[in-house]
Amino acid sequence: MDPTFIETLLLTGKLAVFTTVILIILGLPLAYWLAYSKFRFKPFVEALVSMPMVLPPSVIGYYMLVVYSPRNWFGAWLGETFNLRLAFTFEGVLIASVIFSLPFMVQPLQNGLRSLPDSLREASYTLGKSKMTTFFRVLIPNIKPSIITAVALTFAHSIGEFGIVLMVGGNMPGETRVASIAIYDEVQSLNFSTANQYAFILFAVSLILLTTIYSVNKKHDPWKTI
């Protein structure tokens, strides 16, 4: 098998895994805050979190390139301080992927937390448990289906990203050329056989993840016993 084919698939998996791990770490506390905070401007924060679901990837990609540019203060600071360049690198694509996949992680977690009765938290506080202990020992174990859904959706979305990867990372083999970009390249080159191999693998992975989500949600459906 072509080493480039394996390299592209491994890079795709690497991007999806890193994106998912980063987002589960960031998404849990953010979802908790969005679920229970009474902050006056919380709807604005929720709108920002959800923006990647409605904005074209090219819009987010463009602004990411502006931020990464050495002509911008942030890009210049990264270059001068750390000799770091984010445009057209895996690290730059990873940051863009985290931002673009954020709502796919946060929204299922937030909905799961909102569905829990307030009495669950109140009972934990009454027993003298701190907010952090309540979060990790009481709330998280009770939203496992939401966590599985969030992780599966984020991973599936990450492996299929195209527009934002192309905008921010270009098409650099071994660095930013993921499977979705490779499919486009192979079709443009009329290599339909290779394009089909990439497409089938992405289709199969997405189907397995979605089947897992529906299976988990069916098992935890509160209406099935009524």
KELUM-535353 format. One record per residue (C-alpha): residue in one letter; x, y, z. Coordinates in steps of 0.2 Angstrom, whole numbers, padded with zeros to 4 digits, always signed. Example, Ala and Ser with C-alpha at 12.3 -4.5 7.8 and 13.67 -1.06 7.14 Angstrom:
% residues 2
A+0062-0022+0039 S+0068-0005+0036 
This chain:
% residues 226
M+0000+0000+0000 D+0006+0018-0004 P+0015+0025+0011 T+0008+0042+0007 F-0010+0034+0009 I-0006+0028+0027 E+0003+0044+0031 T-0012+0054+0027 L-0024+0043+0037 L-0013+0043+0052 L-0012+0062+0051 T-0031+0063+0049 G-0032+0052+0065 K-0019+0062+0074 L-0029+0078+0071 A-0045+0071+0076 V-0038+0063+0092 F-0029+0079+0097 T-0044+0089+0094 T-0056+0078+0104 V-0044+0077+0119 I-0041+0095+0119 L-0060+0099+0118 I-0065+0086+0131 I-0053+0095+0143 L-0059+0112+0138 G-0077+0108+0135 L-0082+0100+0151 P-0079+0116+0162 L-0086+0127+0149 A-0102+0117+0147 Y-0104+0117+0166 W-0102+0136+0166 L-0115+0138+0152 A-0127+0125+0160 Y-0127+0133+0177 S-0121+0151+0176 K-0132+0166+0178 F-0120+0178+0170 R-0130+0192+0161 F-0121+0190+0145 K-0121+0171+0144 P-0132+0171+0128 F-0119+0180+0119 V-0106+0168+0125 E-0117+0153+0119 A-0119+0162+0102 L-0100+0163+0100 V-0098+0145+0105 S-0111+0140+0092 M-0105+0151+0078 P-0094+0138+0069 M-0110+0128+0066 V-0117+0142+0055 L-0102+0151+0048 P-0094+0145+0032 P-0077+0137+0036 S-0069+0149+0024 V-0074+0164+0036 I-0066+0156+0051 G-0051+0150+0041 Y-0049+0168+0035 Y-0049+0176+0052 M-0037+0162+0058 L-0025+0167+0044 V-0026+0185+0049 V-0022+0181+0067 Y-0008+0169+0062 S+0000+0182+0050 P+0017+0190+0055 R+0008+0207+0051 N-0003+0204+0065 W+0003+0207+0083 F-0001+0190+0089 G+0008+0181+0074 A+0022+0193+0075 W+0024+0190+0094 L+0024+0171+0091 G+0037+0173+0078 E+0048+0185+0088 T+0046+0176+0105 F+0045+0158+0101 N+0051+0158+0083 L+0034+0149+0080 R+0024+0150+0064 L+0006+0143+0064 A+0000+0146+0046 F+0001+0131+0035 T+0007+0120+0050 F-0001+0105+0059 E-0001+0116+0075 G-0011+0130+0066 V-0023+0117+0059 L-0026+0109+0076 I-0030+0126+0084 A-0042+0130+0070 S-0050+0112+0072 V-0052+0115+0090 I-0062+0131+0087 F-0072+0124+0073 S-0077+0108+0082 L-0080+0117+0099 P-0100+0117+0098 F-0100+0098+0094 M-0092+0095+0110 V-0100+0108+0121 Q-0118+0107+0116 P-0121+0089+0120 L-0112+0091+0137 Q-0122+0107+0141 N-0138+0098+0137 G-0133+0083+0147 L-0130+0094+0162 R-0146+0104+0160 S-0156+0088+0160 L-0150+0083+0177 P-0162+0088+0192 D-0156+0102+0203 S-0159+0091+0218 L-0144+0081+0213 R-0132+0095+0215 E-0141+0102+0230 A-0140+0085+0239 S-0121+0084+0236 Y-0119+0102+0243 T-0129+0097+0258 L-0117+0083+0261 G-0103+0095+0262 K-0096+0091+0245 S-0087+0105+0235 K-0092+0111+0218 M-0077+0102+0210 T-0081+0086+0219 T-0099+0087+0214 F-0094+0090+0196 F-0082+0075+0195 R-0090+0063+0207 V-0109+0067+0204 L-0113+0076+0188 I-0100+0068+0176 P-0105+0050+0180 N-0123+0055+0177 I-0120+0062+0159 K-0110+0047+0152 P-0121+0046+0136 S-0119+0065+0133 I-0100+0063+0135 I-0100+0048+0123 T-0111+0058+0111 A-0100+0074+0112 V-0083+0064+0109 A-0090+0054+0095 L-0097+0069+0086 T-0082+0079+0089 F-0071+0065+0082 A-0082+0062+0067 H-0083+0081+0063 S-0064+0082+0065 I-0059+0068+0053 G-0071+0076+0039 E-0065+0094+0041 F-0061+0101+0024 G-0063+0120+0021 I-0055+0126+0037 V-0040+0114+0035 L-0038+0119+0017 M-0038+0138+0022 V-0027+0137+0037 G-0016+0122+0032 G-0016+0121+0014 N-0011+0104+0006 M+0006+0099+0013 P+0010+0081+0013 G+0014+0074+0030 E+0010+0091+0038 T-0008+0097+0034 R-0014+0085+0020 V-0028+0075+0029 A-0040+0063+0021 S-0053+0076+0016 I-0040+0086+0006 A-0033+0070-0001 I-0050+0065-0008 Y-0051+0082-0017 D-0034+0080-0024 E-0037+0063-0030 V-0053+0067-0039 Q-0045+0082-0047 S-0031+0071-0053 L-0044+0058-0059 N-0037+0045-0047 F-0055+0039-0042 S-0049+0022-0035 T-0038+0031-0022 A-0051+0044-0019 N-0064+0030-0016 Q-0052+0022-0003 Y-0051+0038+0007 A-0070+0041+0006 F-0075+0024+0011 I-0064+0024+0026 L-0071+0041+0032 F-0088+0035+0028 A-0086+0019+0038 V-0078+0028+0053 S-0092+0041+0053 L-0105+0027+0052 I-0098+0017+0066 L-0097+0033+0077 L-0115+0038+0073 T-0121+0020+0076 T-0112+0021+0093 I-0121+0037+0098 Y-0138+0030+0093 S-0135+0014+0102 V-0130+0023+0118 N-0144+0035+0118 K-0157+0021+0115 K-0150+0012+0130 H-0152+0027+0141 D-0169+0033+0134 P-0180+0037+0149 W-0196+0034+0139 K-0192+0016+0134 T-0198+0009+0151 I-0215+0019+0150 
